[in-house]
Amino acid sequence: MSDKKVFEMDENLKLRTDLIYFHQTIRECIHKEIALDSRDEHYKCTNMGCWMQFWFRTEEEYHVFDHRVIKEFDFVKSEKEYKKKIKSLKLKAKKEKEMLEKSKNLY
């Protein structure tokens, strides 16, 4: 990863975007299953990294997604696994960068 900031000012004091950070969007997840998160009492998508919240105001709104609701899901465990996955990807990228720099120094 770069040590640069996301937004930097150029010589004209205008913001310039060097890096663009993004996350998984709604379109990439079909929310196959949703479950009630007991920590905040909200229904959320169970797909790792999505966790989109569903707010049901009426019972009719709930019944639209009733076939997708599962009884139990461990969001804490899922979040921990996701954090491990992100850390391992960062570590892998760092090692690859170091290897590339070492190979450049050989020539």
N, CA, C and O atoms as a Tinker XYZ file with bonds, in Angstrom:
   428  protein
     1  N      0.835000   -1.177000    0.000000    73     2
     2  CA     0.000000    0.000000    0.000000    64     1     3
     3  C      0.880000    1.240000    0.000000    63     2     4     5
     4  O      2.026000    1.218000    0.451000    81     3
     5  N      0.333000    2.281000   -0.500000    73     3     6
     6  CA     1.061000    3.538000   -0.611000    64     5     7
     7  C      0.938000    4.338000    0.679000    63     6     8     9
     8  O     -0.036000    4.211000    1.421000    81     7
     9  N      1.949000    5.165000    0.928000    73     7    10
    10  CA     1.911000    6.043000    2.097000    64     9    11
    11  C      1.219000    7.364000    1.785000    63    10    12    13
    12  O      1.098000    8.221000    2.660000    81    11
    13  N      0.772000    7.533000    0.563000    73    11    14
    14  CA     0.120000    8.777000    0.164000    64    13    15
    15  C     -1.259000    8.884000    0.796000    63    14    16    17
    16  O     -1.866000    7.881000    1.172000    81    15
    17  N     -1.732000   10.091000    0.904000    73    15    18
    18  CA    -3.080000   10.326000    1.398000    64    17    19
    19  C     -4.064000   10.118000    0.256000    63    18    20    21
    20  O     -3.686000   10.163000   -0.914000    81    19
    21  N     -5.309000    9.894000    0.598000    73    19    22
    22  CA    -6.324000    9.710000   -0.430000    64    21    23
    23  C     -6.471000   10.980000   -1.251000    63    22    24    25
    24  O     -6.508000   10.930000   -2.481000    81    23
    25  N     -6.554000   12.107000   -0.578000    73    23    26
    26  CA    -6.662000   13.390000   -1.266000    64    25    27
    27  C     -5.404000   14.203000   -0.993000    63    26    28    29
    28  O     -5.015000   14.393000    0.159000    81    27
    29  N     -4.782000   14.674000   -2.046000    73    27    30
    30  CA    -3.629000   15.553000   -1.906000    64    29    31
    31  C     -3.885000   16.809000   -2.716000    63    30    32    33
    32  O     -4.584000   16.773000   -3.729000    81    31
    33  N     -3.323000   17.911000   -2.272000    73    31    34
    34  CA    -3.484000   19.162000   -3.013000    64    33    35
    35  C     -2.334000   19.315000   -3.996000    63    34    36    37
    36  O     -1.181000   19.036000   -3.666000    81    35
    37  N     -2.652000   19.759000   -5.199000    73    35    38
    38  CA    -1.601000   20.018000   -6.178000    64    37    39
    39  C     -1.092000   21.443000   -6.018000    63    38    40    41
    40  O     -1.450000   22.130000   -5.061000    81    39
    41  N     -0.244000   21.896000   -6.967000    73    39    42
    42  CA     0.350000   23.223000   -6.841000    64    41    43
    43  C     -0.666000   24.356000   -6.932000    63    42    44    45
    44  O     -0.371000   25.477000   -6.519000    81    43
    45  N     -1.864000   24.085000   -7.466000    73    43    46
    46  CA    -2.925000   25.093000   -7.549000    64    45    47
    47  C     -3.900000   25.007000   -6.371000    63    46    48    49
    48  O     -4.970000   25.614000   -6.390000    81    47
    49  N     -3.513000   24.249000   -5.353000    73    47    50
    50  CA    -4.326000   24.028000   -4.149000    64    49    51
    51  C     -5.683000   23.405000   -4.469000    63    50    52    53
    52  O     -6.681000   23.696000   -3.809000    81    51
    53  N     -5.709000   22.558000   -5.475000    73    51    54
    54  CA    -6.919000   21.805000   -5.803000    64    53    55
    55  C     -6.720000   20.363000   -5.350000    63    54    56    57
    56  O     -5.625000   19.809000   -5.448000    81    55
    57  N     -7.796000   19.771000   -4.855000    73    55    58
    58  CA    -7.700000   18.391000   -4.399000    64    57    59
    59  C     -7.515000   17.457000   -5.589000    63    58    60    61
    60  O     -8.189000   17.583000   -6.612000    81    59
    61  N     -6.607000   16.538000   -5.435000    73    59    62
    62  CA    -6.345000   15.554000   -6.468000    64    61    63
    63  C     -6.494000   14.174000   -5.834000    63    62    64    65
    64  O     -5.969000   13.930000   -4.747000    81    63
    65  N     -7.187000   13.296000   -6.488000    73    63    66
    66  CA    -7.396000   11.949000   -5.973000    64    65    67
    67  C     -6.334000   11.032000   -6.553000    63    66    68    69
    68  O     -6.258000   10.846000   -7.768000    81    67
    69  N     -5.513000   10.458000   -5.679000    73    67    70
    70  CA    -4.496000    9.514000   -6.125000    64    69    71
    71  C     -4.988000    8.080000   -6.013000    63    70    72    73
    72  O     -4.728000    7.255000   -6.889000    81    71
    73  N     -5.683000    7.795000   -4.957000    73    71    74
    74  CA    -6.178000    6.442000   -4.711000    64    73    75
    75  C     -7.681000    6.498000   -4.507000    63    74    76    77
    76  O     -8.205000    7.443000   -3.917000    81    75
    77  N     -8.353000    5.500000   -4.990000    73    75    78
    78  CA    -9.800000    5.430000   -4.792000    64    77    79
    79  C    -10.093000    4.152000   -4.014000    63    78    80    81
    80  O     -9.759000    3.054000   -4.459000    81    79
    81  N    -10.711000    4.300000   -2.864000    73    79    82
    82  CA   -11.080000    3.159000   -2.037000    64    81    83
    83  C    -12.553000    2.844000   -2.270000    63    82    84    85
    84  O    -13.379000    3.751000   -2.370000    81    83
    85  N    -12.876000    1.574000   -2.353000    73    83    86
    86  CA   -14.257000    1.187000   -2.564000    64    85    87
    87  C    -14.546000   -0.073000   -1.767000    63    86    88    89
    88  O    -13.636000   -0.747000   -1.286000    81    87
    89  N    -15.811000   -0.372000   -1.641000    73    87    90
    90  CA   -16.220000   -1.580000   -0.945000    64    89    91
    91  C    -17.224000   -2.316000   -1.819000    63    90    92    93
    92  O    -17.654000   -1.809000   -2.856000    81    91
    93  N    -17.578000   -3.474000   -1.402000    73    91    94
    94  CA   -18.526000   -4.272000   -2.163000    64    93    95
    95  C    -19.872000   -3.556000   -2.191000    63    94    96    97
    96  O    -20.397000   -3.165000   -1.148000    81    95
    97  N    -20.416000   -3.390000   -3.368000    73    95    98
    98  CA   -21.678000   -2.668000   -3.498000    64    97    99
    99  C    -22.862000   -3.615000   -3.384000    63    98   100   101
   100  O    -22.706000   -4.836000   -3.388000    81    99
   101  N    -24.041000   -3.030000   -3.283000    73    99   102
   102  CA   -25.270000   -3.809000   -3.168000    64   101   103
   103  C    -25.463000   -4.691000   -4.390000    63   102   104   105
   104  O    -25.942000   -5.818000   -4.269000    81   103
   105  N    -25.102000   -4.200000   -5.549000    73   103   106
   106  CA   -25.320000   -4.942000   -6.788000    64   105   107
   107  C    -24.549000   -6.248000   -6.839000    63   106   108   109
   108  O    -24.939000   -7.166000   -7.560000    81   107
   109  N    -23.461000   -6.348000   -6.087000    73   107   110
   110  CA   -22.651000   -7.552000   -6.104000    64   109   111
   111  C    -23.167000   -8.616000   -5.140000    63   110   112   113
   112  O    -22.675000   -9.744000   -5.154000    81   111
   113  N    -24.118000   -8.290000   -4.329000    73   111   114
   114  CA   -24.662000   -9.235000   -3.361000    64   113   115
   115  C    -26.165000   -9.358000   -3.588000    63   114   116   117
   116  O    -26.874000   -8.358000   -3.702000    81   115
   117  N    -26.636000  -10.594000   -3.651000    73   115   118
   118  CA   -28.072000  -10.785000   -3.881000    64   117   119
   119  C    -28.833000  -11.024000   -2.573000    63   118   120   121
   120  O    -30.039000  -11.275000   -2.586000    81   119
   121  N    -28.126000  -10.944000   -1.457000    73   119   122
   122  CA   -28.741000  -11.087000   -0.125000    64   121   123
   123  C    -29.575000  -12.373000   -0.055000    63   122   124   125
   124  O    -30.771000  -12.346000    0.235000    81   123
   125  N    -28.912000  -13.485000   -0.329000    73   123   126
   126  CA   -29.579000  -14.782000   -0.348000    64   125   127
   127  C    -30.207000  -15.132000    1.001000    63   126   128   129
   128  O    -31.314000  -15.667000    1.070000    81   127
   129  N    -29.475000  -14.819000    2.063000    73   127   130
   130  CA   -29.968000  -15.114000    3.409000    64   129   131
   131  C    -29.800000  -13.878000    4.286000    63   130   132   133
   132  O    -28.811000  -13.154000    4.176000    81   131
   133  N    -30.769000  -13.651000    5.150000    73   131   134
   134  CA   -30.661000  -12.581000    6.139000    64   133   135
   135  C    -30.987000  -13.166000    7.508000    63   134   136   137
   136  O    -31.714000  -14.153000    7.624000    81   135
   137  N    -30.438000  -12.544000    8.529000    73   135   138
   138  CA   -30.657000  -13.032000    9.890000    64   137   139
   139  C    -30.703000  -11.842000   10.839000    63   138   140   141
   140  O    -30.258000  -10.742000   10.511000    81   139
   141  N    -31.243000  -12.088000   12.003000    73   139   142
   142  CA   -31.339000  -11.058000   13.034000    64   141   143
   143  C    -30.029000  -11.005000   13.814000    63   142   144   145
   144  O    -29.596000  -12.011000   14.377000    81   143
   145  N    -29.408000   -9.847000   13.845000    73   143   146
   146  CA   -28.189000   -9.646000   14.627000    64   145   147
   147  C    -28.619000   -9.271000   16.043000    63   146   148   149
   148  O    -29.212000   -8.214000   16.258000    81   147
   149  N    -28.321000  -10.125000   16.989000    73   147   150
   150  CA   -28.794000   -9.922000   18.362000    64   149   151
   151  C    -28.121000   -8.733000   19.047000    63   150   152   153
   152  O    -28.628000   -8.238000   20.054000    81   151
   153  N    -26.995000   -8.269000   18.521000    73   151   154
   154  CA   -26.292000   -7.139000   19.142000    64   153   155
   155  C    -27.068000   -5.842000   18.993000    63   154   156   157
   156  O    -27.115000   -5.037000   19.923000    81   155
   157  N    -27.679000   -5.629000   17.829000    73   155   158
   158  CA   -28.407000   -4.374000   17.618000    64   157   159
   159  C    -29.860000   -4.584000   17.186000    63   158   160   161
   160  O    -30.572000   -3.625000   16.889000    81   159
   161  N    -30.290000   -5.844000   17.153000    73   159   162
   162  CA   -31.673000   -6.195000   16.809000    64   161   163
   163  C    -32.074000   -5.719000   15.410000    63   162   164   165
   164  O    -33.210000   -5.292000   15.199000    81   163
   165  N    -31.138000   -5.792000   14.451000    73   163   166
   166  CA   -31.434000   -5.463000   13.062000    64   165   167
   167  C    -31.227000   -6.698000   12.198000    63   166   168   169
   168  O    -30.339000   -7.512000   12.451000    81   167
   169  N    -32.056000   -6.817000   11.185000    73   167   170
   170  CA   -31.863000   -7.885000   10.213000    64   169   171
   171  C    -30.764000   -7.459000    9.259000    63   170   172   173
   172  O    -30.749000   -6.328000    8.773000    81   171
   173  N    -29.827000   -8.391000    8.989000    73   171   174
   174  CA   -28.694000   -8.086000    8.119000    64   173   175
   175  C    -28.448000   -9.248000    7.163000    63   174   176   177
   176  O    -28.787000  -10.398000    7.442000    81   175
   177  N    -27.849000   -8.907000    6.034000    73   175   178
   178  CA   -27.422000   -9.918000    5.074000    64   177   179
   179  C    -26.304000  -10.737000    5.726000    63   178   180   181
   180  O    -25.473000  -10.187000    6.449000    81   179
   181  N    -26.283000  -12.031000    5.475000    73   179   182
   182  CA   -25.281000  -12.896000    6.087000    64   181   183
   183  C    -24.046000  -13.079000    5.220000    63   182   184   185
   184  O    -23.108000  -13.761000    5.633000    81   183
   185  N    -24.020000  -12.499000    4.045000    73   183   186
   186  CA   -22.865000  -12.638000    3.164000    64   185   187
   187  C    -21.674000  -11.882000    3.752000    63   186   188   189
   188  O    -21.783000  -10.708000    4.105000    81   187
   189  N    -20.532000  -12.573000    3.853000    73   187   190
   190  CA   -19.348000  -11.979000    4.458000    64   189   191
   191  C    -18.928000  -10.715000    3.709000    63   190   192   193
   192  O    -18.676000  -10.749000    2.505000    81   191
   193  N    -18.857000   -9.608000    4.435000    73   191   194
   194  CA   -18.449000   -8.344000    3.849000    64   193   195
   195  C    -19.610000   -7.466000    3.426000    63   194   196   197
   196  O    -19.420000   -6.270000    3.207000    81   195
   197  N    -20.792000   -8.016000    3.305000    73   195   198
   198  CA   -21.951000   -7.213000    2.892000    64   197   199
   199  C    -22.649000   -6.652000    4.128000    63   198   200   201
   200  O    -22.596000   -5.449000    4.383000    81   199
   201  N    -23.283000   -7.496000    4.869000    73   199   202
   202  CA   -23.992000   -7.161000    6.109000    64   201   203
   203  C    -24.937000   -5.974000    5.958000    63   202   204   205
   204  O    -25.083000   -5.169000    6.878000    81   203
   205  N    -25.571000   -5.869000    4.809000    73   203   206
   206  CA   -26.539000   -4.791000    4.595000    64   205   207
   207  C    -27.699000   -4.946000    5.572000    63   206   208   209
   208  O    -28.184000   -6.055000    5.797000    81   207
   209  N    -28.137000   -3.844000    6.146000    73   207   210
   210  CA   -29.229000   -3.880000    7.115000    64   209   211
   211  C    -30.571000   -3.787000    6.412000    63   210   212   213
   212  O    -30.725000   -3.060000    5.430000    81   211
   213  N    -31.533000   -4.527000    6.922000    73   211   214
   214  CA   -32.905000   -4.491000    6.429000    64   213   215
   215  C    -33.791000   -3.976000    7.556000    63   214   216   217
   216  O    -33.818000   -4.547000    8.646000    81   215
   217  N    -34.497000   -2.918000    7.291000    73   215   218
   218  CA   -35.370000   -2.298000    8.278000    64   217   219
   219  C    -36.812000   -2.563000    7.868000    63   218   220   221
   220  O    -37.299000   -2.024000    6.874000    81   219
   221  N    -37.481000   -3.393000    8.641000    73   219   222
   222  CA   -38.875000   -3.722000    8.356000    64   221   223
   223  C    -39.773000   -2.867000    9.244000    63   222   224   225
   224  O    -39.737000   -2.976000   10.470000    81   223
   225  N    -40.569000   -2.024000    8.619000    73   223   226
   226  CA   -41.463000   -1.149000    9.376000    64   225   227
   227  C    -42.790000   -1.825000    9.672000    63   226   228   229
   228  O    -43.420000   -1.565000   10.697000    81   227
   229  N    -43.208000   -2.695000    8.765000    73   227   230
   230  CA   -44.482000   -3.387000    8.955000    64   229   231
   231  C    -44.267000   -4.884000    8.791000    63   230   232   233
   232  O    -43.237000   -5.337000    8.292000    81   231
   233  N    -45.251000   -5.621000    9.218000    73   231   234
   234  CA   -45.182000   -7.071000    9.075000    64   233   235
   235  C    -45.229000   -7.478000    7.601000    63   234   236   237
   236  O    -44.643000   -8.490000    7.217000    81   235
   237  N    -45.917000   -6.700000    6.783000    73   235   238
   238  CA   -45.979000   -6.986000    5.348000    64   237   239
   239  C    -44.600000   -6.871000    4.707000    63   238   240   241
   240  O    -44.241000   -7.684000    3.855000    81   239
   241  N    -43.827000   -5.866000    5.113000    73   239   242
   242  CA   -42.466000   -5.721000    4.595000    64   241   243
   243  C    -41.606000   -6.911000    5.013000    63   242   244   245
   244  O    -40.776000   -7.384000    4.237000    81   243
   245  N    -41.805000   -7.391000    6.235000    73   243   246
   246  CA   -41.058000   -8.553000    6.712000    64   245   247
   247  C    -41.383000   -9.779000    5.867000    63   246   248   249
   248  O    -40.484000  -10.544000    5.518000    81   247
   249  N    -42.647000   -9.972000    5.537000    73   247   250
   250  CA   -43.059000  -11.163000    4.790000    64   249   251
   251  C    -42.512000  -11.189000    3.368000    63   250   252   253
   252  O    -42.438000  -12.256000    2.758000    81   251
   253  N    -42.127000  -10.034000    2.830000    73   251   254
   254  CA   -41.501000  -10.005000    1.506000    64   253   255
   255  C    -40.174000  -10.766000    1.543000    63   254   256   257
   256  O    -39.818000  -11.439000    0.575000    81   255
   257  N    -39.442000  -10.663000    2.653000    73   255   258
   258  CA   -38.144000  -11.319000    2.795000    64   257   259
   259  C    -38.197000  -12.546000    3.704000    63   258   260   261
   260  O    -37.156000  -13.123000    4.018000    81   259
   261  N    -39.366000  -12.942000    4.122000    73   259   262
   262  CA   -39.533000  -14.036000    5.072000    64   261   263
   263  C    -38.839000  -15.318000    4.612000    63   262   264   265
   264  O    -38.274000  -16.035000    5.438000    81   263
   265  N    -38.869000  -15.616000    3.324000    73   263   266
   266  CA   -38.267000  -16.851000    2.812000    64   265   267
   267  C    -36.734000  -16.816000    2.865000    63   266   268   269
   268  O    -36.095000  -17.858000    2.717000    81   267
   269  N    -36.142000  -15.649000    3.071000    73   267   270
   270  CA   -34.683000  -15.524000    3.147000    64   269   271
   271  C    -34.160000  -15.512000    4.585000    63   270   272   273
   272  O    -32.957000  -15.649000    4.803000    81   271
   273  N    -35.033000  -15.352000    5.547000    73   271   274
   274  CA   -34.620000  -15.239000    6.950000    64   273   275
   275  C    -34.203000  -16.607000    7.477000    63   274   276   277
   276  O    -34.936000  -17.588000    7.356000    81   275
   277  N    -33.002000  -16.648000    8.069000    73   275   278
   278  CA   -32.553000  -17.871000    8.731000    64   277   279
   279  C    -32.577000  -17.629000   10.237000    63   278   280   281
   280  O    -32.458000  -16.495000   10.702000    81   279
   281  N    -32.732000  -18.707000   10.981000    73   279   282
   282  CA   -32.932000  -18.583000   12.430000    64   281   283
   283  C    -31.682000  -18.082000   13.158000    63   282   284   285
   284  O    -31.762000  -17.155000   13.964000    81   283
   285  N    -30.523000  -18.697000   12.873000    73   283   286
   286  CA   -29.324000  -18.343000   13.625000    64   285   287
   287  C    -28.161000  -18.071000   12.678000    63   286   288   289
   288  O    -27.966000  -18.774000   11.687000    81   287
   289  N    -27.404000  -17.046000   13.005000    73   287   290
   290  CA   -26.180000  -16.728000   12.279000    64   289   291
   291  C    -25.266000  -15.967000   13.223000    63   290   292   293
   292  O    -25.713000  -15.060000   13.925000    81   291
   293  N    -23.989000  -16.330000   13.244000    73   291   294
   294  CA   -23.027000  -15.698000   14.142000    64   293   295
   295  C    -22.302000  -14.571000   13.405000    63   294   296   297
   296  O    -21.316000  -14.804000   12.705000    81   295
   297  N    -22.802000  -13.354000   13.572000    73   295   298
   298  CA   -22.205000  -12.196000   12.910000    64   297   299
   299  C    -20.825000  -11.872000   13.480000    63   298   300   301
   300  O    -19.953000  -11.404000   12.748000    81   299
   301  N    -20.620000  -12.110000   14.757000    73   299   302
   302  CA   -19.322000  -11.837000   15.383000    64   301   303
   303  C    -18.249000  -12.712000   14.738000    63   302   304   305
   304  O    -17.178000  -12.228000   14.374000    81   303
   305  N    -18.545000  -13.991000   14.601000    73   303   306
   306  CA   -17.597000  -14.921000   13.985000    64   305   307
   307  C    -17.335000  -14.530000   12.528000    63   306   308   309
   308  O    -16.194000  -14.563000   12.068000    81   307
   309  N    -18.375000  -14.168000   11.820000    73   307   310
   310  CA   -18.241000  -13.772000   10.422000    64   309   311
   311  C    -17.372000  -12.526000   10.282000    63   310   312   313
   312  O    -16.538000  -12.448000    9.380000    81   311
   313  N    -17.562000  -11.557000   11.166000    73   311   314
   314  CA   -16.761000  -10.336000   11.128000    64   313   315
   315  C    -15.299000  -10.625000   11.449000    63   314   316   317
   316  O    -14.405000  -10.043000   10.834000    81   315
   317  N    -15.046000  -11.523000   12.410000    73   315   318
   318  CA   -13.668000  -11.889000   12.751000    64   317   319
   319  C    -12.987000  -12.578000   11.571000    63   318   320   321
   320  O    -11.829000  -12.293000   11.267000    81   319
   321  N    -13.706000  -13.482000   10.906000    73   319   322
   322  CA   -13.149000  -14.166000    9.739000    64   321   323
   323  C    -12.852000  -13.179000    8.616000    63   322   324   325
   324  O    -11.846000  -13.307000    7.919000    81   323
   325  N    -13.724000  -12.202000    8.447000    73   323   326
   326  CA   -13.520000  -11.194000    7.403000    64   325   327
   327  C    -12.283000  -10.345000    7.708000    63   326   328   329
   328  O    -11.503000  -10.034000    6.808000    81   327
   329  N    -12.109000   -9.975000    8.972000    73   327   330
   330  CA   -10.927000   -9.200000    9.366000    64   329   331
   331  C     -9.650000  -10.002000    9.126000    63   330   332   333
   332  O     -8.651000   -9.453000    8.661000    81   331
   333  N     -9.679000  -11.311000    9.443000    73   331   334
   334  CA    -8.520000  -12.168000    9.190000    64   333   335
   335  C     -8.204000  -12.229000    7.703000    63   334   336   337
   336  O     -7.043000  -12.188000    7.298000    81   335
   337  N     -9.247000  -12.326000    6.907000    73   335   338
   338  CA    -9.073000  -12.389000    5.456000    64   337   339
   339  C     -8.425000  -11.105000    4.938000    63   338   340   341
   340  O     -7.507000  -11.159000    4.120000    81   339
   341  N     -8.897000   -9.960000    5.409000    73   339   342
   342  CA    -8.345000   -8.669000    4.989000    64   341   343
   343  C     -6.883000   -8.555000    5.420000    63   342   344   345
   344  O     -6.039000   -8.114000    4.640000    81   343
   345  N     -6.581000   -8.950000    6.660000    73   343   346
   346  CA    -5.203000   -8.881000    7.151000    64   345   347
   347  C     -4.283000   -9.765000    6.325000    63   346   348   349
   348  O     -3.171000   -9.360000    5.985000    81   347
   349  N     -4.739000  -10.974000    5.998000    73   347   350
   350  CA    -3.893000  -11.872000    5.207000    64   349   351
   351  C     -3.679000  -11.330000    3.799000    63   350   352   353
   352  O     -2.591000  -11.479000    3.242000    81   351
   353  N     -4.695000  -10.705000    3.214000    73   351   354
   354  CA    -4.530000  -10.106000    1.889000    64   353   355
   355  C     -3.547000   -8.938000    1.929000    63   354   356   357
   356  O     -2.735000   -8.773000    1.019000    81   355
   357  N     -3.624000   -8.129000    2.990000    73   355   358
   358  CA    -2.684000   -7.013000    3.137000    64   357   359
   359  C     -1.258000   -7.532000    3.308000    63   358   360   361
   360  O     -0.323000   -7.002000    2.708000    81   359
   361  N     -1.096000   -8.569000    4.129000    73   359   362
   362  CA     0.223000   -9.145000    4.362000    64   361   363
   363  C      0.790000   -9.731000    3.070000    63   362   364   365
   364  O      1.971000   -9.562000    2.766000    81   363
   365  N     -0.052000  -10.412000    2.326000    73   363   366
   366  CA     0.368000  -10.992000    1.052000    64   365   367
   367  C      0.808000   -9.895000    0.086000    63   366   368   369
   368  O      1.832000  -10.033000   -0.583000    81   367
   369  N      0.044000   -8.808000    0.008000    73   367   370
   370  CA     0.391000   -7.690000   -0.877000    64   369   371
   371  C      1.706000   -7.047000   -0.440000    63   370   372   373
   372  O      2.523000   -6.668000   -1.279000    81   371
   373  N      1.910000   -6.925000    0.865000    73   371   374
   374  CA     3.143000   -6.337000    1.386000    64   373   375
   375  C      4.344000   -7.208000    1.031000    63   374   376   377
   376  O      5.386000   -6.696000    0.621000    81   375
   377  N      4.198000   -8.530000    1.188000    73   375   378
   378  CA     5.291000   -9.445000    0.858000    64   377   379
   379  C      5.604000   -9.406000   -0.631000    63   378   380   381
   380  O      6.769000   -9.434000   -1.026000    81   379
   381  N      4.564000   -9.342000   -1.455000    73   379   382
   382  CA     4.779000   -9.263000   -2.898000    64   381   383
   383  C      5.511000   -7.977000   -3.270000    63   382   384   385
   384  O      6.378000   -7.983000   -4.144000    81   383
   385  N      5.166000   -6.885000   -2.612000    73   383   386
   386  CA     5.823000   -5.605000   -2.874000    64   385   387
   387  C      7.292000   -5.671000   -2.473000    63   386   388   389
   388  O      8.159000   -5.183000   -3.198000    81   387
   389  N      7.572000   -6.276000   -1.316000    73   387   390
   390  CA     8.953000   -6.418000   -0.857000    64   389   391
   391  C      9.759000   -7.284000   -1.816000    63   390   392   393
   392  O     10.911000   -6.972000   -2.116000    81   391
   393  N      9.160000   -8.368000   -2.296000    73   391   394
   394  CA     9.843000   -9.246000   -3.252000    64   393   395
   395  C     10.145000   -8.497000   -4.543000    63   394   396   397
   396  O     11.223000   -8.650000   -5.117000    81   395
   397  N      9.202000   -7.697000   -4.995000    73   395   398
   398  CA     9.391000   -6.918000   -6.216000    64   397   399
   399  C     10.520000   -5.904000   -6.040000    63   398   400   401
   400  O     11.343000   -5.724000   -6.938000    81   399
   401  N     10.556000   -5.245000   -4.887000    73   399   402
   402  CA    11.619000   -4.278000   -4.611000    64   401   403
   403  C     12.983000   -4.960000   -4.530000    63   402   404   405
   404  O     13.976000   -4.418000   -5.016000    81   403
   405  N     13.037000   -6.147000   -3.919000    73   403   406
   406  CA    14.294000   -6.891000   -3.840000    64   405   407
   407  C     14.772000   -7.293000   -5.226000    63   406   408   409
   408  O     15.962000   -7.215000   -5.531000    81   407
   409  N     13.837000   -7.721000   -6.059000    73   407   410
   410  CA    14.224000   -8.135000   -7.414000    64   409   411
   411  C     14.702000   -6.939000   -8.240000    63   410   412   413
   412  O     15.578000   -7.092000   -9.091000    81   411
   413  N     14.143000   -5.764000   -8.002000    73   411   414
   414  CA    14.592000   -4.558000   -8.707000    64   413   415
   415  C     15.999000   -4.172000   -8.262000    63   414   416   417
   416  O     16.796000   -3.686000   -9.064000    81   415
   417  N     16.301000   -4.388000   -6.985000    73   415   418
   418  CA    17.621000   -4.041000   -6.456000    64   417   419
   419  C     18.715000   -4.969000   -6.980000    63   418   420   421
   420  O     19.889000   -4.599000   -6.975000    81   419
   421  N     18.349000   -6.157000   -7.426000    73   419   422
   422  CA    19.331000   -7.092000   -7.957000    64   421   423
   423  C     19.862000   -6.647000   -9.310000    63   422   424   425
   424  O     20.989000   -6.979000   -9.677000    81   423
   425  N     19.068000   -5.907000  -10.043000    73   423   426
   426  CA    19.478000   -5.491000  -11.400000    64   425   427
   427  C     20.053000   -4.131000  -11.424000    63   426   428
   428  O     20.442000   -3.644000  -12.486000    81   427
